[in-house]
Amino acid sequence: MNASLYPHGTVYGYKNLGCRCAACTEAHRIYLRDARYARYARRVLVDGVWVAPVAADRHGLAYTYNTWGCRCDRCKSAANAERRRLAQQRAERQRVARGSR
């Protein structure tokens, strides 16, 4: 499809047409921000901890920690484990890169 046939400054243009003009990029940024605010507004305060209103099997995932802002012990532990895993991957890549010089 021809992107010039659609108005710029829309999420449709950014997501479906791949337009990366400033107006479409800004519309997409605002869309993501509003979606994040809506998710965060649905959290529940339980014993002083913000918990996402998702199924029990969705807790204990880095995804729930990052996307929903869930701070239950299971989600915090999963996010910490994921950060450690990523740091180890980075360190290994750097070690391999230094060794190949």
N, C-alpha and C positions, 0 to 999 in steps of 0.2 A: 504494500500500500504506500501511497505517496504521503509522506508526513506533512507536506504543505497543504493538504486538503483538510487537515484537522487543526483546531485552534491550539496554539502553544499555551503553556502554563497549566497543563492538565496532567493528572496522574496517568491517564490513558496514554498520552503521548510519550511519557517517560517509560512506562512499563511495557506497553504493547508495541509501540513504534520505535522504541530505542532512541528517542530524541533526548539529547543531553544539553539542550540550550539552557540558558540560565533560568528562564521562566518555568520550564518543565522540571528541571532539577529542584527548584525551590518548591514547586507544588508537591513533588514527591517527598521532599524533606518534611514539609508541614504535615502531609498525610501520615508519615511514619511517626512523627512526634505526637500527633493527636491519638494515634492508635496506642502508642506506649502509655500516654496519660490515661486513656480509657482502661487499659489493662491494670495499671497501677491503682486506679480509683476503685477497682473491684476487689483489691486485697482486703483481708480482714486482720485486725489487730488481735492476736491471741497471746495472752500473757506477756504483753509488751513486745511481741515479735510480729512483723508483717508476714502474713501467710497468703499464698495464692489460692484462689478458690478453684482448684483443679482436682481431678481424680487422684486418689492416693498413689496410684502407680506412676503418676507424672511427677511426684515429689522424689527428691534424691537424684535429680538430673541438673547438670549445669545449665541446660536450656531453661528450666523453670526459674533458676536463680537469675539468669541474665534477662530473659524475656519478660517474666512476670514480676521480677524484683522480690521473689519469695526468699525470706531469710530464715526459714525453719532450719533446724540442725542438719537434716538430711540434704537439703539443697545447698547449704553452705559447704558441707563436706564434699559434695560432688563437684562444686565449683572450684574448691581448693585442689582437689585431685586433678581436675582438668587443667588448671593452671600449672601444676607441677609437671604433668605429662607434656604440656606444650613447651615448658622451659627446658625439659630434658631433650625434647626433639630439637629445639633451637641449639642447645649446647652441642648435641651430636653433629648437627649440620655444620656448625662452626668448627668443631674438631676435625671433621672430614675435610672441610675446605682448607684449613691450615695445613693439614697433612699432604694435600695434593699440590702444594706450591713447590 
